[in-house]
């Protein structure tokens, strides 16, 4: 079960990093659900998600 959760965290980390990179080129691709699109919001939303998933995957890889 722990290995499955670790794999899920790693997949979500890669998806958020891909979305972060795509959003830096064209923010409307990843922030379509907001009323305003800019690169700072992309960094806040997807950068925060990437850090969260990275910390979770590091935390669960230690166990």
C-alpha angles and dihedrals in degrees: 000000000000091000091052092052091048090052090049091051091050093049091049090048092054092046092051092048091050090048090049092053093044091048093053089060098040116003095193090069093067104021097052090127095061128076095232128041124204137142095248090061090048090054092047097047103036097028089054091048091049091052091047094051091043092054092047093049092048091047094051094042089060091059 
